[in-house]
Structure formats: C-alpha cells, structure tokens
C-alpha cells in the first residue's frame, strides 16, 4: 500500500534520545547548593518513576531561569555520580 513507508519516519523518540524531555513543576530553587527541587513525571531515560526530588544543575544560570511554581520541561542525566539537569525549558 502506498504511503506506509512513512510510518517509520514518524517513530517515537527512544528513551535514550537526548532530545527527550520530562515534565515537572519547580518546588524549590536553592542557589547556594546549585539545585532545583522538581515534582516530576517519569524520567524514562533513567527508568525513574514520578516523584519529587532535588537535582544539581549543569549550568548555574538555570537557577535564574525559573521560580517556584513554574512548569518546566527538562532532561536529567547521570554526571559525575549525581543526577544533573542538563537541559531546562520553561513550559508555555
């Protein structure tokens, strides 16, 4: 059938895809510790269920991009033995 080869091009991103972002809400911004506390959905790339926890940020400038109560999309990766936010976008 014509057109069926296009389905492969629309494949869902894998959980290891660096562009896959999780969603959550900022609960706390701790500039002294360089951490954000996020109530988040599943972190599929890490096999982690939804919960609330504090993460280090890769770039301290991320701490100035958000405030408590904002919804965000973000990527967490294991870096130097810590779970670290490597990408952060404020949801619109």
N, C-alpha and C positions, 0 to 999 in steps of 0.2 A: 504494500500500500504506500502510495506516495506520502511524504512528509513525516513518516515515522522515525527516520534517522535524526530528526531534530530533537527528539526527546533526550537523547544522550547529551546534547549540548546544554540542556537545561537542568543538568544534575544538581542536586542539593550539595552545598559545600560540606566537606568532611569535617569531623570534629577536630582534625589536626590542621585545618586550613587557618593560616594566620589572620585571615580577614574575618573569621567568625567571631562575633562579639556576643557577650552575655548582657543581660539587662538587670538593673538593680536601682536601689534608692540610697542616697548618701545619708548615713545616720550620724557620722561624726567626721570632722576634719581635724587631725592632730598634726599641726605643723612642726611641733617640737620633735615628735617621733618620726615624721615623714610618712604618716599612714592615713589611709581613708578607711572608715568602717562602712561597709556596704551590706545592705539586706538584698541578697541577690537570688536569682533563679539558678537553675543548674549550670555548672561550669563544665560543659560537655567535653572540652579538650583535656580537662583534668579528671574527669569521672567523678566530680564532686556534686552532691545534691544541693538543693536550695538551702540557704542558711544566712545568718548574719555573722560577719567576721571582719577583722581589720587586715588590710593588705598594705605592704610597702608600696611606694610609687617609684617607678623608674626615673621619672623626671620631677624634681620638686616643684616645678612650675604647675604641675597638675593640681597641686593643693590650692592654688589660687583660681583655678577654673571652675570650681564647684562650691556649693554651700549646702548645708544640711537641708534635707527635704527635696533636693533635685533628683530627677530620674536621669540615669546615665546608661550608656552602652559602653562596655569595657572588655578588655582582654587581660586575663591573668595567666602568667607563666611562672614556672619554677626558675628562679635565678639566684645563684649563689646560696642555695639552701633555703630560700624564702619564697613565699608566694608573692609575686610582684605584679602590680598593674603596669602593663607595658603600652597600653593604648586606652584612651579615655575620650568619650564624646558625650556632651550633654544632650539628652533627648529633647526633641522639639515637640 
